[in-house]
Amino acid sequence: MDWPIAEVARMSGVTARTLRHYDEIGLLPPARIGAGGHRRYGEHQLLRLQQILVLRALGVGLPEISRILSEQVDEMEALRGHHRRLLAERDRLDALAGTVSRTIVELEQSRKDGTPMTAVNRPENLFEGIQPSQYEETLRDFPEHAEAVARRVAGMSPRAVEDGQRERTEQMVRLAELMAAGLAADAGPVQAETDAQYRALTELRAVSVEEYRAIGRSCVDNEQWRAAYEAIAPGLAVYQRDAIEAYAASRLG
């Protein structure tokens, strides 16, 4: 038994356009081409598509997925591996939810006591559960930069990746402290933080002024990106966007 591409798209939630793309890059060829040139998929292809979608959900890029699938021998063992990764991701999200929950409680208690929080706390549990963002999603509008990030991360140890994310989160915390202190987005200390961010960005690849401005806008427009900022402090996403816009206008324009 096999299914037409439209039915596979309906069942999986993947668009027919994406399925055609997977075929074009050799990731998921159909079982056969039916009448009128329409792609049709069998059980083997559906199982492969499931693996692709699981790996995508875990933040793995298409080139790496292609390598993983081409090297695997036993489908059952591959599924067990995916299951272990999913359980680990579930545990990570549970830990992250706990981190955000504790922050909410602390903020609410601070406001109830009438003592404004002028800085974000820095205990270790602020970072519990936080790992690198899923770059293919958070940088979905910047595929070239996403690939550059993926190449960098692929060559890093898990500890180095964790340290890098911790450093990035600490940058966001420092920015939140400047915002809480009432500094404008174009103030000197804010622009110094933005300059450090920009230099880290351009270590990966050249970034044009317009692309950098677009990245700034994505801090607000991209749901996952905005949520990461807002988890640190309400209003931080807009503050970061405005700081990037001011930096681009004054130093890159």
Backbone hydrogen bonds, N-H to C=O, Kabsch-Sander energy under -0.5 kcal/mol:
donor,donor_aa,acceptor,acceptor_aa,energy
3,W,41,Y,-2.8
5,I,39,R,-1.5
8,V,4,P,-2.1
9,A,5,I,-2.5
10,R,6,A,-2.0
11,M,7,E,-2.6
12,S,8,V,-2.4
13,G,9,A,-2.1
19,L,15,T,-2.1
20,R,16,A,-2.4
21,H,17,R,-2.0
22,Y,18,T,-2.6
23,D,19,L,-1.8
24,E,20,R,-2.5
25,I,21,H,-2.0
26,G,23,D,-1.4
27,L,22,Y,-2.1
28,L,22,Y,-1.7
31,A,40,R,-1.6
32,R,40,R,-1.7
34,G,32,R,-0.6
34,G,38,H,-3.5
37,G,34,G,-1.7
38,H,35,A,-0.9
40,R,32,R,-2.3
41,Y,3,W,-3.2
46,L,42,G,-2.0
47,L,43,E,-2.4
48,R,44,H,-2.1
49,L,45,Q,-2.6
50,Q,46,L,-2.3
51,Q,47,L,-1.9
52,I,48,R,-2.3
53,L,49,L,-2.6
54,V,50,Q,-2.3
55,L,51,Q,-2.5
56,R,52,I,-2.3
57,A,53,L,-2.3
58,L,54,V,-1.2
59,G,56,R,-1.8
60,V,55,L,-2.6
65,I,61,G,-2.5
66,S,62,L,-2.6
67,R,63,P,-1.7
68,I,64,E,-2.7
69,L,65,I,-2.8
70,S,66,S,-1.9
71,E,67,R,-1.6
72,Q,68,I,-1.6
75,E,73,V,-0.6
78,A,74,D,-2.0
79,L,75,E,-2.5
80,R,76,M,-2.1
81,G,77,E,-2.1
82,H,78,A,-2.4
83,H,79,L,-2.6
84,R,80,R,-2.2
85,R,81,G,-2.0
86,L,82,H,-2.4
87,L,83,H,-2.3
88,A,84,R,-2.1
89,E,85,R,-2.4
90,R,86,L,-2.6
91,D,87,L,-2.2
92,R,88,A,-2.2
93,L,89,E,-2.6
94,D,90,R,-2.3
95,A,91,D,-2.3
96,L,92,R,-2.5
97,A,93,L,-2.7
98,G,94,D,-2.0
99,T,95,A,-2.1
100,V,96,L,-2.5
101,S,97,A,-2.3
102,R,98,G,-2.4
103,T,99,T,-2.0
104,I,100,V,-2.4
105,V,101,S,-2.3
106,E,102,R,-2.4
107,L,103,T,-2.6
108,E,104,I,-2.8
109,Q,105,V,-2.5
110,S,106,E,-2.3
111,R,107,L,-2.4
112,K,108,E,-2.2
113,D,109,Q,-2.2
114,G,110,S,-0.6
115,T,110,S,-1.8
118,T,116,P,-0.9
126,L,123,P,-1.9
127,F,124,E,-1.9
130,I,127,F,-2.2
131,Q,129,G,-0.6
135,Y,133,S,-1.5
137,E,134,Q,-1.8
138,T,134,Q,-2.6
139,L,135,Y,-2.5
140,R,137,E,-1.6
142,F,139,L,-2.3
146,A,142,F,-2.4
147,E,143,P,-2.3
148,A,144,E,-1.8
149,V,145,H,-2.6
150,A,146,A,-2.5
151,R,147,E,-2.3
152,R,148,A,-2.0
153,V,149,V,-2.9
154,A,150,A,-2.3
155,G,151,R,-0.9
155,G,152,R,-0.8
156,M,153,V,-1.9
161,V,157,S,-2.5
162,E,158,P,-2.3
163,D,159,R,-2.6
164,G,160,A,-2.3
165,Q,161,V,-2.1
166,R,162,E,-2.3
167,E,163,D,-2.4
168,R,164,G,-2.1
169,T,165,Q,-2.6
170,E,166,R,-2.4
171,Q,167,E,-1.8
172,M,168,R,-1.8
173,V,169,T,-2.2
174,R,170,E,-2.5
175,L,171,Q,-2.2
176,A,172,M,-2.2
177,E,173,V,-2.2
178,L,174,R,-1.9
179,M,175,L,-2.2
180,A,176,A,-2.7
181,A,177,E,-1.7
182,G,179,M,-1.7
183,L,178,L,-2.0
187,A,184,A,-1.9
191,Q,187,A,-2.6
192,A,188,G,-2.1
193,E,189,P,-1.7
194,T,190,V,-2.2
195,D,191,Q,-2.4
196,A,192,A,-1.8
197,Q,193,E,-2.0
198,Y,194,T,-2.7
199,R,195,D,-2.5
200,A,196,A,-1.9
201,L,197,Q,-2.1
202,T,198,Y,-2.4
203,E,199,R,-0.8
204,L,201,L,-1.2
205,R,201,L,-0.9
212,Y,208,S,-2.4
213,R,209,V,-2.4
214,A,210,E,-2.3
215,I,211,E,-2.4
216,G,212,Y,-2.1
217,R,213,R,-2.2
218,S,214,A,-1.8
219,C,215,I,-0.8
219,C,216,G,-0.9
220,V,217,R,-1.4
221,D,217,R,-2.6
222,N,218,S,-2.2
223,E,221,D,-0.6
226,R,222,N,-3.0
227,A,223,E,-2.4
228,A,224,Q,-1.9
229,Y,225,W,-1.8
230,E,226,R,-3.0
231,A,227,A,-1.8
232,I,228,A,-0.6
232,I,229,Y,-1.2
233,A,229,Y,-2.1
236,L,233,A,-2.0
239,Y,235,G,-1.9
240,Q,236,L,-2.7
241,R,237,A,-2.3
242,D,238,V,-2.7
243,A,239,Y,-2.1
244,I,240,Q,-2.4
245,E,241,R,-2.3
246,A,242,D,-2.3
247,Y,243,A,-2.2
248,A,244,I,-2.9
249,A,245,E,-2.2
250,S,246,A,-2.3
251,R,247,Y,-2.8
252,L,247,Y,-0.9
252,L,248,A,-0.8
253,G,248,A,-1.3
